[in-house]
Amino acid sequence: MVAFGKKLKERQIVEWQGYYINYKVMKKKVKQYADQIQAGALNQRYVLKDFSRMLDKEIEKVVLFLLEQQGVLASRISELNEQQDSLQEQPDLSKVTELREGYRYVGRDLLKLLFFVEINAIGLRKILKKFDKRFGYRFTDYYVKTRANHPYSQLQQVFKHVGLGAVVGAISRNLADLQDREGSYLSIYDQPALPLQEPVVDAMEAAIDRLGYSTTFLNFSVQRSLIMLEELPTPVEEHVDDQRYHFMSLLLNLANTFLYMINTYIVVPTADDYSMSLGAAATVCGIVIGAMAVAQVFSSVYFSAWSNRSYFRPLVFSSIVLFVGNVMYALAYDLKSIPILLLGRIFCGLGSARAVNRRYISDCVPLKIRMQASAGFVSASALGMACGPAIAGLLQTNFKIYKLTFNQDTLPGWVMALSWLIYLVWLWISFREPAQETEANNVPRKSNAENDALEKGVVQPLLLKSADDEQENEGECDGSEEAPEESRRPANSIVEAYRLLTPSVKVQLLIYFMLKYAMEILLSASSVITAYYFSWSTSTVAIFLACLGLTVLPVNVVVGSYISNIFQDRQLLLASEIMVCLGILLSFNVIIPYSVPQYVCSGLLMFVSAEVLEGVNLSLLSRVMSSRLSRGTYNGGLLSTEAGTIARVIADVTITLGGYLGQSRLLNVTLLPSLLICIACIFATCRTYNSLY
């Protein structure tokens, strides 16, 4: 990618160029410090003091200019208010229109000021991150805490922006007063929910939200979905093309995600019974469930490539293939054919359009609602995961129509086939293909969370360090701000994408592999394990799996809104890995007789901890992923999806192979690889953590 310093310079407002933080000079200063310390000319204490002084001066320059511009805007609003007061006595429609334009013009200038604040805040965060990385010292925590908590804090001005919020309020109130409200005497304060049809006000509120957004469930969901906001805010003139956004199309996109997750997990409670009814062993359920994941390894690639050109056609293809796959799955019972059963599940996997679902939100949803759309993507996935087993538990019936059998084994296939048929009709009628972007804008938006630390508020560290972050290598080798064209080119193959992975990213992907493996072992083997040890019925297994799935959203809310504001992500990462390991250990059947409380409690601990781990891991992964993996077909989201899918495939194969040793050994045999991989991840995390701190 283009070096941050160059991007910063390109995005600066020309007339304010002398008031931005001097990122280029500070970057060179950091390099000089490193060289002088290595030569023994400086000690670390002097460096910390001198760099703090430099940062203080740069922030003071920004803040004083910010206050000056706030005063100018306040004076202009005051003059407009006087003109508005004079209109109370002598109303004049032309002057009212002129006043509205005056307030809108002030609003547009305020947007420029908000952009000025945001780009300086990101530059400050970047240079702090670079300093920490170069010296291996947690300077960011010290600097932010000492400056933010001081009564004369200038850092607070940059991040709390109380004055700017007051200006936004003044413009909004006056525009609302000038708006025709059919004689209403109520203000925006009396009816805060009353919509104000003013694009400039919407843009100001979106900018304020982006600048001061705290870590909430929405932000946590964005990271978890791998649909990230851009590293740098776009200038005022660069608005998202709302013509590409269509609410019903977004809803259909989320419905596809929801139905696919139901389709994935609706067969889990009955897969063992279905396998035995066709003359196979119960543990063949691992292959039946995993066949869908095998196909998804390949479908993720071609759907990712297809979404470069269209969204409608891939979704139509997905629906048709899933319809055919579910019909084959249901017909396998009457055909007495295991190959048809497996082929049906493979077809279902070939219809996985999750790459399209993510890409649509990233490319076609306006920035102001992209967080909500990303949260919807995560919520749809979680609800689908919970609804799948729950629906399977309700399909406890047995009847025939002609030669077709409808029972607990085949009904999941028939129900999903009908669902995809209805969805296909709805898609054909209601989906609107987004207009193609111009070549300049046809590159997928960056999948990077550079604003995450800024969004956590000034009392939190601005930075969760990533020593392996490739994006921090912007021109360090030659001291230049220019980056070669090669650094902006997306990867052209999976092999090339893998070569771009730094050791830190590989650790994050290993963790993702581990948690998906452990969760798949727990879910896919549940029907066989519970039938052997506790004689659970299909309905009981379905209730257990549905309850596990229902924990996803509450866990994400708690972690995203509260826990992640208290602890650093790397602390949460290590803690959740240890809890997953503990859950796996407690699941083993050793010495004492295996009981329902042991199985349920250990499974719940493992699943919830894995859910926490997944969210935190993806949050960190979004920060350390190479910028070249944020665009194109072979992007970071695809690599993560492939890692998780391959983990599920291996887990399902492990279940089937473990069945050859007998059901009495299946539990321990399948848990042992999970334990070993989890321990390896803990050691890898500790090694990476120690190298960073």
C-alpha positions as CSV (number, residue, x, y, z in Angstrom):
1,M,0.0,0.0,0.0
2,V,1.0,3.7,-0.3
3,A,3.0,4.8,2.8
4,F,0.9,6.3,5.5
5,G,3.0,9.5,5.4
6,K,2.3,10.0,1.7
7,K,-1.4,9.2,2.2
8,L,-1.5,11.7,5.1
9,K,0.0,14.4,2.9
10,E,-2.4,13.6,0.0
11,R,-5.5,13.8,2.2
12,Q,-4.5,17.0,3.9
13,I,-6.6,20.2,3.4
14,V,-4.2,22.4,1.5
15,E,-4.9,25.7,3.4
16,W,-4.4,23.9,6.8
17,Q,-1.3,22.0,5.8
18,G,0.9,23.7,8.4
19,Y,-1.3,22.6,11.3
20,Y,-1.2,18.9,10.9
21,I,1.1,16.8,13.0
22,N,4.4,16.4,11.2
23,Y,4.3,12.6,10.9
24,K,7.2,12.5,8.5
25,V,9.6,14.4,10.8
26,M,8.5,12.4,13.9
27,K,9.0,9.1,12.0
28,K,12.6,10.2,11.0
29,K,13.1,11.2,14.7
30,V,12.2,7.7,15.9
31,K,14.7,6.2,13.4
32,Q,17.4,8.7,14.7
33,Y,16.7,7.7,18.3
34,A,17.1,4.0,17.4
35,D,20.4,4.7,15.6
36,Q,21.8,6.8,18.5
37,I,20.8,4.4,21.2
38,Q,22.4,1.6,19.2
39,A,25.6,3.7,19.0
40,G,25.5,4.5,22.7
41,A,25.0,8.2,22.2
42,L,21.6,8.4,23.9
43,N,19.9,6.6,26.8
44,Q,16.3,5.5,26.8
45,R,15.2,7.9,29.5
46,Y,16.3,10.9,27.5
47,V,14.6,9.5,24.4
48,L,11.3,9.1,26.2
49,K,11.5,12.6,27.6
50,D,12.5,14.2,24.3
51,F,9.9,12.3,22.2
52,S,7.2,13.2,24.8
53,R,8.1,16.9,24.5
54,M,7.9,16.6,20.7
55,L,4.5,15.0,20.8
56,D,3.2,17.6,23.3
57,K,4.2,20.4,20.9
58,E,2.6,18.7,17.9
59,I,-0.7,18.1,19.8
60,E,-0.7,21.6,21.1
61,K,-0.3,22.9,17.5
62,V,-3.3,20.8,16.4
63,V,-5.4,21.8,19.4
64,L,-4.8,25.5,19.2
65,F,-5.7,25.6,15.5
66,L,-8.8,23.4,16.3
67,L,-9.9,25.9,19.0
68,E,-9.3,28.8,16.6
69,Q,-11.5,27.2,13.9
70,Q,-14.2,26.3,16.4
71,G,-14.3,30.0,17.3
72,V,-14.6,31.0,13.6
73,L,-17.5,28.5,13.2
74,A,-19.2,29.8,16.4
75,S,-19.0,33.4,15.1
76,R,-20.5,32.5,11.8
77,I,-23.3,30.6,13.5
78,S,-23.9,33.6,15.9
79,E,-24.3,35.9,12.8
80,L,-26.7,33.5,11.2
81,N,-28.7,33.3,14.5
82,E,-29.1,37.1,14.5
83,Q,-30.4,37.0,11.0
84,Q,-32.8,34.2,11.9
85,D,-34.1,36.2,14.9
86,S,-34.9,39.1,12.6
87,L,-37.0,36.8,10.4
88,Q,-39.3,36.1,13.4
89,E,-40.7,39.6,13.0
90,Q,-40.7,39.8,9.2
91,P,-40.8,36.3,7.6
92,D,-39.2,36.1,4.1
93,L,-39.2,32.8,2.3
94,S,-36.2,33.7,0.2
95,K,-34.2,34.7,3.3
96,V,-35.2,31.5,5.0
97,T,-33.8,29.5,2.1
98,E,-30.6,31.6,2.2
99,L,-30.2,31.0,5.9
100,R,-30.6,27.2,5.4
101,E,-27.8,27.3,2.9
102,G,-25.7,29.4,5.3
103,Y,-26.1,26.8,8.0
104,R,-25.3,24.0,5.6
105,Y,-22.2,25.8,4.4
106,V,-21.0,26.0,8.0
107,G,-21.8,22.3,8.4
108,R,-19.7,21.5,5.4
109,D,-16.8,23.5,6.9
110,L,-17.3,21.6,10.2
111,L,-17.0,18.3,8.3
112,K,-13.6,19.5,7.0
113,L,-12.6,20.3,10.6
114,L,-13.8,16.9,11.8
115,F,-11.8,15.2,9.1
116,F,-8.8,17.3,10.2
117,V,-9.1,16.1,13.8
118,E,-9.6,12.5,12.7
119,I,-6.6,12.3,10.4
120,N,-4.4,13.9,13.1
121,A,-5.7,11.3,15.6
122,I,-4.8,8.5,13.3
123,G,-1.4,9.9,12.6
124,L,-0.8,10.2,16.4
125,R,-1.8,6.7,16.9
126,K,0.4,5.5,14.1
127,I,3.6,7.2,15.3
128,L,3.0,5.9,18.9
129,K,2.6,2.4,17.5
130,K,5.8,2.8,15.5
131,F,7.7,4.1,18.6
132,D,6.5,1.1,20.6
133,K,7.5,-1.3,17.9
134,R,10.9,0.1,17.4
135,F,11.9,0.2,21.0
136,G,9.9,-2.6,22.5
137,Y,8.6,-0.2,25.1
138,R,5.0,0.4,26.1
139,F,5.3,4.1,25.7
140,T,1.8,4.5,24.4
141,D,0.1,3.4,27.6
142,Y,2.3,5.9,29.6
143,Y,1.8,8.8,27.3
144,V,-2.0,8.5,26.9
145,K,-2.6,7.9,30.6
146,T,-0.5,10.8,31.8
147,R,-1.8,13.3,29.2
148,A,-5.5,12.2,29.2
149,N,-6.0,12.3,32.9
150,H,-4.3,15.7,33.5
151,P,-6.7,18.6,34.2
152,Y,-5.1,20.7,31.4
153,S,-5.2,17.8,28.9
154,Q,-4.9,18.8,25.3
155,L,-5.2,15.2,24.3
156,Q,-8.8,15.3,25.5
157,Q,-9.5,18.0,23.0
158,V,-8.5,15.7,20.2
159,F,-10.5,12.8,21.3
160,K,-13.4,14.1,23.3
161,H,-14.3,17.0,20.9
162,V,-16.9,18.5,23.2
163,G,-16.7,21.8,21.4
164,L,-17.2,20.2,18.0
165,G,-20.2,18.4,19.3
166,A,-21.7,21.7,20.5
167,V,-21.3,23.2,17.0
168,V,-23.0,20.1,15.5
169,G,-25.8,20.6,17.9
170,A,-26.2,24.3,17.0
171,I,-26.3,23.6,13.3
172,S,-28.8,20.8,13.7
173,R,-31.1,22.8,16.0
174,N,-31.2,25.8,13.7
175,L,-31.8,23.7,10.6
176,A,-34.6,21.9,12.4
177,D,-36.2,25.2,13.4
178,L,-36.0,26.4,9.7
179,Q,-37.5,23.2,8.5
180,D,-41.2,23.2,7.8
181,R,-42.8,21.3,10.6
182,E,-46.4,22.2,9.9
183,G,-46.7,24.7,12.6
184,S,-45.2,22.6,15.4
185,Y,-43.6,24.5,18.2
186,L,-41.5,21.5,19.4
187,S,-37.7,21.6,19.0
188,I,-35.3,18.7,18.4
189,Y,-34.8,18.5,22.2
190,D,-38.5,17.8,22.7
191,Q,-38.7,15.2,19.9
192,P,-35.1,13.8,19.6
193,A,-36.3,10.8,17.6
194,L,-38.0,13.1,14.9
195,P,-35.9,12.7,11.7
196,L,-34.2,15.7,10.3
197,Q,-33.9,15.4,6.5
198,E,-30.6,17.1,6.2
199,P,-27.7,15.2,4.5
200,V,-25.1,17.5,6.0
201,V,-26.4,16.8,9.5
202,D,-26.3,13.0,8.9
203,A,-22.7,13.4,7.6
204,M,-21.6,15.4,10.7
205,E,-23.2,12.9,13.1
206,A,-21.5,10.0,11.2
207,A,-18.1,11.8,11.4
208,I,-18.6,12.4,15.2
209,D,-19.5,8.8,15.7
210,R,-16.5,7.6,13.8
211,L,-14.2,9.9,15.6
212,G,-15.3,9.0,19.1
213,Y,-16.8,5.6,18.8
214,S,-16.3,3.4,21.9
215,T,-15.7,-0.3,21.8
216,T,-19.2,-1.8,21.6
217,F,-20.9,-4.9,20.3
218,L,-21.1,-3.2,16.9
219,N,-17.4,-2.6,16.6
220,F,-16.7,-6.0,18.0
221,S,-19.0,-7.5,15.4
222,V,-17.3,-5.6,12.6
223,Q,-14.0,-7.2,13.5
224,R,-15.5,-10.6,14.0
225,S,-17.1,-10.5,10.5
226,L,-13.9,-9.4,8.9
227,I,-15.7,-6.4,7.4
228,M,-13.6,-3.5,8.4
229,L,-13.7,0.3,8.0
230,E,-11.0,2.0,6.1
231,E,-7.7,3.0,7.7
232,L,-8.0,6.6,6.8
233,P,-11.3,8.5,6.6
234,T,-12.3,9.7,3.2
235,P,-12.4,13.5,2.6
236,V,-15.7,15.3,2.7
237,E,-16.2,15.1,-1.0
238,E,-15.7,11.3,-1.1
239,H,-19.1,10.0,-0.1
240,V,-20.2,6.4,-0.5
241,D,-22.3,6.0,-3.6
242,D,-25.7,5.5,-2.1
243,Q,-27.1,4.4,-5.5
244,R,-25.3,1.0,-4.9
245,Y,-27.1,0.5,-1.6
246,H,-30.5,-1.2,-1.6
247,F,-32.1,-2.2,1.7
248,M,-34.0,-5.2,0.4
249,S,-30.8,-6.5,-1.3
250,L,-29.0,-6.2,2.0
251,L,-31.8,-8.0,3.8
252,L,-31.6,-10.8,1.2
253,N,-27.8,-11.0,1.6
254,L,-28.3,-11.4,5.4
255,A,-31.1,-14.0,4.8
256,N,-28.6,-16.0,2.7
257,T,-26.2,-16.0,5.6
258,F,-28.9,-17.1,8.0
259,L,-30.3,-19.9,5.9
260,Y,-26.8,-21.2,5.1
261,M,-25.9,-21.5,8.8
262,I,-29.2,-23.3,9.5
263,N,-28.4,-25.6,6.6
264,T,-25.0,-26.4,8.1
265,Y,-26.2,-27.3,11.5
266,I,-29.7,-28.7,11.0
267,V,-28.4,-32.2,10.2
268,V,-26.1,-32.4,13.2
269,P,-28.6,-34.0,15.6
270,T,-29.7,-36.6,13.1
271,A,-26.6,-37.3,11.0
272,D,-25.7,-40.4,13.1
273,D,-29.2,-41.9,12.9
274,Y,-29.3,-41.2,9.2
275,S,-26.0,-42.9,8.6
276,M,-27.1,-46.0,10.6
277,S,-30.4,-46.2,8.6
278,L,-28.4,-46.5,5.4
279,G,-26.3,-49.3,6.9
280,A,-23.2,-47.3,7.9
281,A,-21.6,-46.8,11.3
282,A,-22.9,-43.9,13.5
283,T,-19.5,-42.2,13.4
284,V,-19.9,-41.8,9.6
285,C,-21.8,-38.7,10.6
286,G,-18.5,-37.0,10.8
287,I,-18.0,-37.5,7.0
288,V,-21.7,-36.5,6.3
289,I,-21.4,-33.3,8.3
290,G,-17.8,-32.6,7.0
291,A,-18.6,-33.1,3.3
292,M,-20.2,-29.7,3.3
293,A,-17.1,-28.1,4.7
294,V,-14.9,-29.9,2.1
295,A,-16.8,-28.4,-0.7
296,Q,-16.7,-25.0,1.0
297,V,-12.9,-24.9,0.8
298,F,-13.3,-24.6,-3.0
299,S,-16.5,-22.6,-3.2
300,S,-15.1,-19.8,-1.0
301,V,-12.5,-19.2,-3.7
302,Y,-14.7,-19.1,-6.8
303,F,-17.4,-17.1,-5.0
304,S,-14.8,-14.6,-3.8
305,A,-13.6,-14.2,-7.5
306,W,-17.2,-14.1,-8.8
307,S,-18.1,-11.2,-6.5
308,N,-15.6,-9.0,-8.3
309,R,-18.2,-8.9,-11.2
310,S,-21.6,-9.5,-9.7
311,Y,-23.6,-10.2,-6.6
312,F,-26.9,-11.3,-8.0
313,R,-25.7,-14.2,-10.1
314,P,-23.6,-15.8,-7.4
315,L,-26.6,-15.6,-5.0
316,V,-28.9,-17.2,-7.6
317,F,-26.3,-19.9,-8.3
318,S,-25.9,-20.5,-4.5
319,S,-29.7,-20.9,-4.0
320,I,-30.1,-23.4,-6.9
321,V,-27.1,-25.5,-5.8
322,L,-28.3,-25.6,-2.2
323,F,-31.8,-26.5,-3.3
324,V,-30.5,-29.4,-5.4
325,G,-28.1,-30.5,-2.6
326,N,-30.9,-30.6,0.0
327,V,-33.2,-32.6,-2.3
328,M,-30.4,-35.1,-2.9
329,Y,-29.8,-35.3,0.9
330,A,-33.5,-36.1,1.5
331,L,-33.8,-38.6,-1.4
332,A,-30.8,-40.6,-0.2
333,Y,-33.1,-42.3,2.4
334,D,-35.4,-43.8,-0.1
335,L,-32.6,-44.5,-2.5
336,K,-30.7,-46.3,0.3
337,S,-27.5,-44.6,-0.9
338,I,-24.7,-43.2,1.2
339,P,-23.0,-41.7,-1.9
340,I,-26.2,-39.7,-2.7
341,L,-26.3,-38.5,0.9
342,L,-22.6,-37.3,0.7
343,L,-23.1,-35.8,-2.7
344,G,-26.0,-33.8,-1.4
345,R,-23.9,-32.4,1.4
346,I,-21.1,-31.6,-1.1
347,F,-23.6,-29.7,-3.3
348,C,-24.7,-27.7,-0.2
349,G,-21.0,-26.8,0.5
350,L,-20.6,-25.7,-3.1
351,G,-23.4,-23.2,-2.5
352,S,-21.6,-21.4,0.3
353,A,-21.8,-17.7,-0.6
354,R,-20.4,-16.2,2.6
355,A,-17.6,-14.6,0.6
356,V,-20.3,-12.8,-1.4
357,N,-22.2,-11.9,1.7
358,R,-19.2,-10.2,3.3
359,R,-18.2,-8.5,0.0
360,Y,-21.6,-7.0,-0.5
361,I,-21.6,-5.4,2.9
362,S,-18.1,-4.1,2.3
363,D,-18.7,-2.7,-1.1
364,C,-22.4,-1.7,-1.3
365,V,-23.4,-0.5,2.2
366,P,-22.8,3.1,3.1
367,L,-20.2,3.8,5.8
368,K,-22.8,5.3,8.2
369,I,-24.6,1.9,8.5
370,R,-21.8,-0.5,7.7
371,M,-21.2,-1.3,11.4
372,Q,-24.9,-2.2,11.8
373,A,-24.9,-4.3,8.7
374,S,-21.7,-6.1,9.9
375,A,-23.4,-6.8,13.2
376,G,-26.3,-8.1,11.3
377,F,-24.0,-10.5,9.5
378,V,-22.6,-11.9,12.7
379,S,-26.1,-12.0,14.3
380,A,-27.6,-13.8,11.3
381,S,-24.8,-16.4,11.5
382,A,-25.2,-16.9,15.2
383,L,-29.0,-17.2,15.0
384,G,-28.7,-19.6,12.1
385,M,-26.3,-21.7,14.1
386,A,-28.9,-21.9,17.0
387,C,-32.0,-22.3,14.8
388,G,-30.5,-25.2,12.8
389,P,-30.5,-27.8,15.7
390,A,-33.7,-26.3,17.1
391,I,-35.6,-26.9,13.9
392,A,-34.2,-30.4,13.6
393,G,-35.6,-31.1,17.1
394,L,-39.1,-30.1,16.0
395,L,-39.1,-32.3,12.9
396,Q,-40.0,-35.5,14.9
397,T,-42.6,-37.1,12.7
398,N,-42.8,-40.0,10.2
399,F,-45.1,-40.3,7.2
400,K,-45.0,-41.1,3.5
401,I,-46.3,-39.3,0.4
402,Y,-46.2,-41.7,-2.5
403,K,-42.8,-43.3,-2.3
404,L,-41.1,-40.4,-0.5
405,T,-40.4,-40.8,3.2
406,F,-40.6,-37.8,5.6
407,N,-39.1,-38.4,9.0
408,Q,-36.5,-36.8,11.3
409,D,-33.7,-37.8,8.9
410,T,-35.1,-36.6,5.6
411,L,-37.2,-33.6,6.8
412,P,-34.2,-31.4,7.4
413,G,-33.4,-31.8,3.7
414,W,-36.9,-31.2,2.5
415,V,-37.4,-28.2,4.8
416,M,-34.2,-26.5,3.6
417,A,-35.0,-27.3,0.0
418,L,-38.3,-25.5,0.3
419,S,-36.6,-22.7,2.2
420,W,-34.1,-22.2,-0.6
421,L,-36.8,-22.3,-3.3
422,I,-38.8,-19.6,-1.5
423,Y,-35.6,-17.6,-1.1
424,L,-34.7,-18.0,-4.8
425,V,-38.1,-16.5,-5.8
426,W,-37.7,-13.7,-3.3
427,L,-34.2,-13.0,-4.6
428,W,-35.3,-13.0,-8.2
429,I,-38.1,-10.5,-7.5
430,S,-36.5,-8.2,-5.0
431,F,-32.7,-8.1,-5.4
432,R,-31.1,-5.2,-7.2
433,E,-27.7,-5.6,-8.8
434,P,-25.5,-2.7,-7.6
435,A,-24.2,-0.4,-10.3
436,Q,-20.6,-1.2,-11.2
437,E,-18.0,1.1,-9.8
438,T,-15.5,2.9,-11.9
439,E,-12.1,1.4,-12.3
440,A,-10.6,3.7,-9.7
441,N,-13.1,2.7,-7.1
442,N,-13.5,-1.0,-8.1
443,V,-10.9,-2.1,-5.6
444,P,-12.6,-3.7,-2.5
445,R,-12.4,-1.5,0.5
446,K,-9.6,-2.1,3.0
447,S,-10.2,-4.8,5.5
448,N,-8.2,-3.0,8.2
449,A,-9.1,-1.8,11.7
450,E,-6.7,1.0,12.1
451,N,-9.3,3.1,13.9
452,D,-10.1,0.5,16.6
453,A,-7.8,1.9,19.3
454,L,-8.9,5.4,18.6
455,E,-12.5,4.3,18.9
456,K,-11.9,2.9,22.4
457,G,-11.7,6.3,23.8
458,V,-9.0,8.5,25.3
459,V,-8.8,6.7,28.6
460,Q,-7.9,3.4,26.9
461,P,-4.5,2.8,25.3
462,L,-4.5,4.1,21.7
463,L,-2.7,1.0,20.6
464,L,-2.8,-2.8,21.0
465,K,0.7,-3.4,19.6
466,S,1.4,-5.7,16.7
467,A,5.1,-6.0,16.2
468,D,4.6,-7.9,13.0
469,D,2.2,-5.4,11.4
470,E,3.4,-5.1,7.8
471,Q,1.7,-1.7,7.4
472,E,4.2,-0.2,9.8
473,N,7.1,-0.9,7.4
474,E,6.2,2.0,5.2
475,G,9.5,3.0,3.7
476,E,11.6,2.3,6.8
477,C,14.3,0.5,4.8
478,D,15.3,3.5,2.8
479,G,13.8,6.3,4.8
480,S,11.5,7.2,2.0
481,E,7.8,7.9,2.1
482,E,7.3,6.3,-1.3
483,A,6.1,2.7,-1.5
484,P,6.7,0.6,-4.6
485,E,3.7,-0.2,-6.8
486,E,4.2,-3.9,-5.9
487,S,3.2,-3.2,-2.3
488,R,-0.3,-2.0,-3.5
489,R,-1.0,-5.1,-5.7
490,P,-3.3,-7.7,-4.2
491,A,-2.2,-11.3,-4.0
492,N,-2.9,-13.3,-7.2
493,S,-3.0,-16.8,-5.6
494,I,-3.4,-18.6,-2.3
495,V,0.4,-19.4,-2.4
496,E,1.3,-15.7,-2.8
497,A,-1.2,-14.7,-0.1
498,Y,0.4,-17.3,2.3
499,R,3.9,-15.8,1.6
500,L,2.6,-12.5,2.8
501,L,1.7,-13.8,6.2
502,T,4.0,-12.7,9.0
503,P,4.7,-14.9,12.0
504,S,2.2,-13.1,14.1
505,V,-0.6,-13.6,11.5
506,K,0.3,-17.3,11.2
507,V,-0.1,-17.6,15.0
508,Q,-3.6,-15.9,14.7
509,L,-4.6,-18.3,11.9
510,L,-3.4,-21.3,14.0
511,I,-5.5,-20.1,16.8
512,Y,-8.5,-19.8,14.5
513,F,-7.8,-23.3,13.2
514,M,-7.7,-24.6,16.7
515,L,-10.9,-23.1,17.9
516,K,-12.8,-24.2,14.8
517,Y,-11.4,-27.7,15.2
518,A,-12.4,-27.9,18.9
519,M,-15.9,-26.5,18.2
520,E,-16.5,-28.9,15.4
521,I,-15.5,-31.9,17.5
522,L,-17.9,-30.8,20.2
523,L,-20.8,-30.2,17.8
524,S,-20.5,-32.9,15.3
525,A,-19.7,-35.7,17.7
526,S,-22.4,-34.6,20.2
527,S,-25.1,-36.9,18.9
528,V,-22.9,-40.0,18.9
529,I,-21.3,-39.2,22.3
530,T,-24.6,-38.4,24.1
531,A,-26.4,-41.4,22.6
532,Y,-23.6,-43.8,23.9
533,Y,-23.1,-42.3,27.3
534,F,-26.6,-40.9,28.2
535,S,-29.0,-42.4,25.6
536,W,-30.1,-38.9,24.6
537,S,-32.9,-38.6,22.0
538,T,-32.6,-36.4,18.9
539,S,-34.8,-33.8,20.5
540,T,-32.5,-33.6,23.6
541,V,-29.4,-33.3,21.4
542,A,-31.1,-30.6,19.4
543,I,-32.0,-28.6,22.6
544,F,-28.4,-28.9,23.9
545,L,-26.9,-27.6,20.6
546,A,-29.5,-24.9,20.3
547,C,-28.7,-23.6,23.8
548,L,-25.0,-23.6,22.9
549,G,-25.8,-21.5,19.8
550,L,-27.9,-19.1,21.7
551,T,-24.9,-18.1,23.9
552,V,-23.1,-16.6,20.9
553,L,-24.9,-13.2,20.8
554,P,-24.9,-12.6,24.6
555,V,-21.2,-13.5,24.8
556,N,-20.4,-11.1,22.0
557,V,-22.3,-8.3,23.7
558,V,-20.6,-8.8,27.0
559,V,-17.1,-9.1,25.5
560,G,-17.6,-6.3,23.0
561,S,-19.3,-3.8,25.3
562,Y,-17.5,-4.4,28.6
563,I,-14.7,-6.9,28.9
564,S,-12.7,-5.6,25.9
565,N,-12.8,-2.1,27.5
566,I,-11.1,-3.4,30.6
567,F,-8.5,-5.8,29.3
568,Q,-6.2,-5.7,26.3
569,D,-7.0,-8.0,23.4
570,R,-3.8,-10.1,23.9
571,Q,-4.7,-10.6,27.5
572,L,-8.2,-11.8,26.5
573,L,-6.6,-14.0,23.8
574,L,-4.4,-15.9,26.2
575,A,-7.1,-16.2,28.9
576,S,-9.7,-17.5,26.5
577,E,-7.2,-20.0,25.1
578,I,-6.5,-21.3,28.6
579,M,-10.2,-21.6,29.3
580,V,-10.7,-23.6,26.0
581,C,-7.9,-25.9,27.1
582,L,-9.5,-26.3,30.5
583,G,-12.9,-27.1,28.9
584,I,-11.2,-29.8,26.7
585,L,-9.5,-31.3,29.8
586,L,-12.7,-31.4,31.7
587,S,-14.4,-33.2,28.8
588,F,-12.2,-36.3,29.0
589,N,-13.6,-39.5,30.3
590,V,-11.1,-40.7,32.9
591,I,-11.4,-42.7,36.1
592,I,-14.9,-41.4,37.3
593,P,-18.1,-42.4,35.4
594,Y,-19.0,-39.9,32.7
595,S,-22.0,-37.8,33.7
596,V,-24.4,-35.4,32.1
597,P,-23.2,-32.4,34.3
598,Q,-19.6,-33.0,33.4
599,Y,-20.4,-33.2,29.7
600,V,-22.7,-30.2,29.6
601,C,-20.6,-27.9,31.8
602,S,-17.3,-28.8,30.1
603,G,-18.9,-28.4,26.7
604,L,-20.4,-25.0,27.6
605,L,-17.1,-23.8,29.0
606,M,-15.3,-24.9,25.8
607,F,-17.9,-23.4,23.4
608,V,-18.3,-20.1,25.2
609,S,-14.5,-19.7,25.6
610,A,-14.0,-20.5,21.9
611,E,-16.6,-17.9,21.0
612,V,-14.8,-15.3,23.0
613,L,-11.5,-16.4,21.5
614,E,-12.8,-16.2,18.0
615,G,-14.0,-12.6,18.4
616,V,-10.8,-11.4,20.0
617,N,-8.6,-13.4,17.6
618,L,-10.3,-11.9,14.5
619,S,-10.0,-8.5,16.1
620,L,-6.2,-8.9,16.4
621,L,-6.0,-10.6,13.0
622,S,-7.5,-7.6,11.4
623,R,-4.7,-5.4,12.8
624,V,-1.7,-7.6,11.8
625,M,-2.9,-8.7,8.4
626,S,-0.9,-7.3,5.4
627,S,-2.6,-4.5,3.5
628,R,-2.1,-6.5,0.3
629,L,-4.5,-9.1,1.8
630,S,-7.2,-6.5,2.3
631,R,-8.3,-6.6,-1.3
632,G,-8.7,-8.9,-4.3
633,T,-9.9,-12.5,-4.5
634,Y,-7.2,-13.9,-2.2
635,N,-7.8,-11.7,0.8
636,G,-7.4,-12.0,4.5
637,G,-11.1,-13.0,4.9
638,L,-10.7,-15.8,2.5
639,L,-7.6,-17.1,4.2
640,S,-9.4,-17.1,7.6
641,T,-12.4,-18.8,6.1
642,E,-10.2,-21.5,4.5
643,A,-8.3,-22.0,7.8
644,G,-11.6,-22.5,9.7
645,T,-13.1,-24.7,7.0
646,I,-10.1,-27.0,6.8
647,A,-10.2,-27.3,10.6
648,R,-13.8,-28.4,10.4
649,V,-13.0,-30.9,7.6
650,I,-10.1,-32.5,9.6
651,A,-12.3,-32.6,12.8
652,D,-15.1,-34.4,11.0
653,V,-12.6,-36.9,9.5
654,T,-11.1,-37.4,12.9
655,I,-14.6,-38.3,14.2
656,T,-15.1,-40.9,11.5
657,L,-11.6,-42.4,11.9
658,G,-12.0,-42.5,15.7
659,G,-15.2,-44.5,15.2
660,Y,-13.1,-47.5,14.0
661,L,-11.6,-47.7,17.5
662,G,-15.1,-48.1,19.0
663,Q,-17.6,-45.6,20.4
664,S,-16.2,-46.2,23.9
665,R,-12.9,-44.6,22.9
666,L,-14.4,-42.0,20.5
667,L,-14.6,-39.2,23.1
668,N,-11.0,-39.3,24.3
669,V,-9.6,-40.0,20.8
670,T,-11.3,-36.9,19.3
671,L,-10.4,-34.7,22.2
672,L,-6.7,-35.5,22.3
673,P,-5.8,-33.7,19.0
674,S,-7.9,-30.7,20.3
675,L,-5.9,-30.6,23.5
676,L,-2.5,-30.8,21.7
677,I,-3.3,-28.1,19.2
678,C,-4.7,-25.9,22.0
679,I,-1.5,-26.3,24.1
680,A,0.6,-25.5,21.0
681,C,-1.4,-22.3,20.5
682,I,-0.9,-21.2,24.1
683,F,2.8,-21.6,23.8
684,A,2.9,-19.8,20.4
685,T,0.8,-17.0,21.9
686,C,3.1,-16.7,25.0
687,R,6.2,-16.6,22.7
688,T,4.6,-13.9,20.6
689,Y,3.3,-11.9,23.6
690,N,6.8,-12.0,25.3
691,S,8.5,-10.8,22.1
692,L,6.1,-7.8,21.9
693,Y,6.5,-6.8,25.5
